[in-house]
Amino acid sequence: MASLFDLTGRVAIVTGSSRGIGRAIAERLAEHGATAVISSRKAEACADTAAAINRAQGREAAKSIPANISSKEDLRRLVDETNNAFGRIDILVCNAASNPYYGPMAGISDEHFRKILENNVLANHWLIQMVAPGMLARNDGSIIIVASIGGLKGSPVIGAYNVSKAADFQLARNLAIEWGNHNVRVNCIAPGLIRTDFARALWENPETLKSVTARTPLGRIGEADEIAGAAVYLASKAGSFMTGQTIVIDGGATIVG
């Protein structure tokens, strides 16, 4: 059974992986044998995370390559340095995202709306297009976009963010169709409310937390590590017949009427 999830020799880039969901995914990919490239804006945080993973695994299981997803040049360097270091990229996890605005969409500035769409959709498109040629040439690869259940519903406070996540679902579906004949799989993970710094504005608000947990069958919000297993599944042989899909991990929140 373990061989289904064995990632030995695989190389993974995980964006936004110095903390939160991205870090949990990188840790679990490394635990299953992969080498994880840790990438986020802050070089020191990336280096600390990579060092922690290497200590935990007792091998060179992670490498730090900082990059800002809003910079196409940074993303190009991230891909080039990874290829130069390891000769391949087998797994790409597009986890980094932005949400600079909370409130009704009528009040969002063009600048904020543009930033959300550029960082959460366009940057994913850029990075995927940079990584894909190697995967297509080898007829093998797994691309995972960390989206959100927000892309499945409306919200009075994070509407623009939800629009971007709905676009990520469609990005995955479209690329899955385009690249399926090359055995390159593209899928999404849609977490519910997870206890991360990114979502702090939601779960630290007592009213919001009470409202979310009250209508969630498991009666609580999630932890970052509870998302990581799905990424291991999608990256490994266990998920080899899955593409263009979205795995919802939300404690049951979206099944409640």
C-alpha positions as CSV (number, residue, x, y, z in Angstrom):
1,M,0.0,0.0,0.0
2,A,2.8,2.4,0.8
3,S,4.2,2.2,-2.7
4,L,1.0,3.9,-4.0
5,F,2.1,7.1,-2.2
6,D,5.9,6.7,-2.7
7,L,7.4,9.9,-4.1
8,T,11.1,8.8,-3.9
9,G,13.1,10.7,-6.5
10,R,10.4,13.1,-7.4
11,V,11.0,16.9,-7.4
12,A,8.3,19.3,-6.2
13,I,8.0,23.0,-6.3
14,V,5.6,24.3,-3.6
15,T,4.8,28.0,-3.7
16,G,3.9,29.8,-0.4
17,S,5.6,27.0,1.4
18,S,7.4,28.7,4.3
19,R,4.2,28.5,6.4
20,G,0.6,27.3,6.6
21,I,-0.8,24.9,4.1
22,G,2.1,25.2,1.7
23,R,4.6,24.2,4.4
24,A,2.4,21.3,5.5
25,I,2.3,20.0,1.9
26,A,6.0,20.4,1.5
27,E,6.7,18.5,4.7
28,R,4.4,15.6,3.7
29,L,5.8,15.4,0.2
30,A,9.3,15.2,1.6
31,E,8.1,12.6,4.2
32,H,7.0,10.4,1.3
33,G,10.3,10.7,-0.5
34,A,10.1,13.8,-2.7
35,T,12.5,16.7,-2.7
36,A,10.6,19.9,-2.0
37,V,11.6,23.3,-3.3
38,I,10.5,25.8,-0.7
39,S,9.4,29.1,-2.1
40,S,7.8,32.3,-0.8
41,R,8.7,36.0,-0.8
42,K,10.9,35.9,2.3
43,A,14.3,34.3,1.9
44,E,15.0,33.7,5.6
45,A,11.6,32.0,6.1
46,C,12.2,29.7,3.1
47,A,15.7,28.8,4.4
48,D,14.4,28.1,7.9
49,T,11.7,25.9,6.5
50,A,14.0,23.9,4.2
51,A,16.5,23.4,7.1
52,A,13.7,22.1,9.3
53,I,12.5,19.6,6.7
54,N,16.1,18.5,6.1
55,R,16.6,17.9,9.8
56,A,13.3,16.0,10.1
57,Q,14.0,13.7,7.1
58,G,17.7,13.2,7.8
59,R,18.5,14.0,4.1
60,E,18.6,16.8,1.6
61,A,14.8,16.7,1.3
62,A,14.2,20.4,0.7
63,K,15.9,23.4,-1.0
64,S,15.1,27.1,-0.6
65,I,14.5,29.2,-3.7
66,P,12.6,32.4,-2.7
67,A,10.3,34.0,-5.3
68,N,7.5,36.5,-5.4
69,I,4.5,35.1,-7.4
70,S,3.7,38.6,-8.6
71,S,7.0,38.7,-10.5
72,K,7.2,36.8,-13.8
73,E,11.0,37.1,-13.6
74,D,11.1,35.6,-10.1
75,L,8.9,32.7,-11.2
76,R,11.2,32.1,-14.3
77,R,14.2,32.1,-11.9
78,L,12.4,29.6,-9.6
79,V,11.9,27.2,-12.4
80,D,15.3,27.6,-13.9
81,E,17.1,27.2,-10.6
82,T,15.1,24.1,-9.8
83,N,15.8,22.5,-13.2
84,N,19.5,23.4,-12.8
85,A,19.7,21.8,-9.4
86,F,17.7,18.7,-10.0
87,G,17.2,18.3,-13.7
88,R,13.4,18.0,-13.6
89,I,10.2,19.1,-11.9
90,D,7.7,16.3,-11.4
91,I,5.2,18.0,-9.1
92,L,4.0,21.6,-9.0
93,V,1.9,22.9,-6.2
94,C,0.5,26.4,-6.8
95,N,-0.4,27.3,-3.2
96,A,0.6,31.0,-2.8
97,A,-2.2,33.5,-3.1
98,S,-3.3,37.0,-2.1
99,N,-6.4,38.6,-0.6
100,P,-5.8,42.2,0.3
101,Y,-9.4,43.2,0.6
102,Y,-12.3,42.2,2.9
103,G,-15.7,43.7,2.2
104,P,-18.4,43.9,-0.5
105,M,-17.3,43.9,-4.1
106,A,-18.9,47.3,-4.6
107,G,-16.2,48.8,-2.4
108,I,-13.1,47.0,-3.9
109,S,-10.6,49.2,-5.8
110,D,-9.3,48.3,-9.2
111,E,-5.9,47.9,-7.7
112,H,-7.0,45.3,-5.2
113,F,-9.2,43.4,-7.6
114,R,-6.4,43.4,-10.1
115,K,-3.9,42.1,-7.5
116,I,-6.2,39.3,-6.5
117,L,-6.7,38.1,-10.1
118,E,-3.0,38.5,-11.0
119,N,-1.6,36.7,-8.0
120,N,-4.3,34.0,-7.7
121,V,-4.9,33.2,-11.4
122,L,-2.4,34.8,-13.8
123,A,0.6,33.9,-11.6
124,N,-0.6,30.3,-11.5
125,H,-0.9,30.4,-15.3
126,W,2.6,31.8,-15.7
127,L,4.2,29.2,-13.4
128,I,2.3,26.3,-14.8
129,Q,3.3,27.2,-18.4
130,M,7.0,27.5,-17.3
131,V,7.0,24.0,-15.6
132,A,4.8,22.2,-18.1
133,P,7.3,21.7,-21.1
134,G,9.5,19.3,-19.1
135,M,6.4,17.4,-17.9
136,L,5.0,17.1,-21.4
137,A,8.4,16.0,-22.8
138,R,8.5,13.2,-20.2
139,N,4.8,12.4,-20.5
140,D,4.5,12.6,-16.7
141,G,3.6,15.2,-14.2
142,S,1.2,16.4,-11.5
143,I,0.1,20.0,-11.1
144,I,-2.0,20.9,-8.0
145,I,-3.7,24.3,-7.5
146,V,-4.7,25.1,-3.9
147,A,-8.0,26.9,-4.4
148,S,-10.8,27.3,-1.9
149,I,-14.4,26.4,-1.2
150,G,-14.9,30.1,-1.7
151,G,-14.8,29.4,-5.4
152,L,-18.0,27.3,-5.0
153,K,-20.1,30.0,-3.3
154,G,-20.6,33.7,-2.8
155,S,-19.5,35.8,0.1
156,P,-20.2,39.3,1.4
157,V,-16.6,39.8,2.5
158,I,-14.3,37.8,0.2
159,G,-16.2,37.9,-3.1
160,A,-13.2,38.9,-5.3
161,Y,-11.1,36.2,-3.8
162,N,-13.8,33.7,-4.5
163,V,-14.0,34.8,-8.1
164,S,-10.3,34.1,-8.4
165,K,-10.6,30.7,-6.9
166,A,-13.5,29.8,-9.2
167,A,-11.2,30.7,-12.1
168,D,-8.6,28.3,-10.7
169,F,-11.1,25.5,-10.9
170,Q,-11.6,26.2,-14.6
171,L,-7.9,26.7,-15.2
172,A,-7.3,23.1,-13.9
173,R,-10.2,21.7,-16.0
174,N,-9.0,23.3,-19.2
175,L,-5.3,22.3,-18.8
176,A,-6.4,18.8,-17.8
177,I,-8.1,18.5,-21.2
178,E,-5.2,20.0,-23.1
179,W,-2.5,17.9,-21.5
180,G,-4.2,14.6,-20.6
181,N,-2.8,12.8,-23.7
182,H,0.7,13.6,-22.2
183,N,-0.2,12.1,-18.8
184,V,0.1,15.5,-17.2
185,R,-2.6,15.7,-14.5
186,V,-4.0,19.0,-13.3
187,N,-6.2,19.1,-10.2
188,C,-7.4,21.5,-7.4
189,I,-7.7,21.2,-3.7
190,A,-10.4,23.4,-2.1
191,P,-9.9,23.8,1.6
192,G,-12.5,25.3,3.9
193,L,-11.5,27.6,6.7
194,I,-8.1,26.5,7.9
195,R,-6.2,27.9,10.9
196,T,-3.4,29.7,9.0
197,D,-1.9,33.2,9.1
198,F,-3.5,33.8,5.7
199,A,-7.0,33.2,7.0
200,R,-6.4,34.8,10.4
201,A,-8.8,37.7,9.6
202,L,-11.6,35.1,9.4
203,W,-10.9,32.6,12.2
204,E,-9.7,35.2,14.7
205,N,-13.1,37.0,14.4
206,P,-15.2,35.3,17.1
207,E,-18.5,36.0,15.2
208,T,-17.1,34.5,12.0
209,L,-15.6,31.5,13.7
210,K,-18.8,30.8,15.6
211,S,-20.8,31.1,12.4
212,V,-18.5,28.8,10.4
213,T,-18.2,26.1,13.0
214,A,-21.9,26.1,13.8
215,R,-22.7,25.1,10.2
216,T,-19.8,22.7,9.7
217,P,-20.7,19.0,10.4
218,L,-17.3,18.4,12.1
219,G,-18.0,21.4,14.3
220,R,-14.5,23.0,13.9
221,I,-12.2,24.6,11.4
222,G,-9.3,22.7,9.9
223,E,-5.6,22.5,10.4
224,A,-3.0,23.0,7.7
225,D,-1.7,19.4,7.9
226,E,-5.2,18.1,7.2
227,I,-4.9,19.4,3.6
228,A,-1.4,17.9,2.9
229,G,-2.6,14.3,2.5
230,A,-4.7,15.2,-0.5
231,A,-1.6,16.8,-2.2
232,V,0.4,13.6,-1.6
233,Y,-2.5,11.6,-3.1
234,L,-2.7,13.8,-6.2
235,A,1.1,13.8,-6.7
236,S,1.5,10.0,-6.4
237,K,0.5,6.9,-8.2
238,A,-2.5,6.7,-6.0
239,G,-4.0,9.6,-7.9
240,S,-2.8,8.6,-11.4
241,F,-6.3,8.4,-12.9
242,M,-7.5,11.7,-11.5
243,T,-7.4,15.0,-13.5
244,G,-9.4,18.1,-13.9
245,Q,-11.0,17.6,-10.5
246,T,-11.4,19.5,-7.2
247,I,-11.0,17.8,-3.9
248,V,-13.0,19.6,-1.2
249,I,-11.6,19.4,2.3
250,D,-13.9,21.5,4.5
251,G,-15.2,19.5,7.4
252,G,-18.4,19.1,5.5
253,A,-19.2,22.8,5.4
254,T,-20.4,22.8,1.7
255,I,-22.9,20.0,2.2
256,V,-25.0,21.9,4.6
257,G,-28.0,23.6,3.0
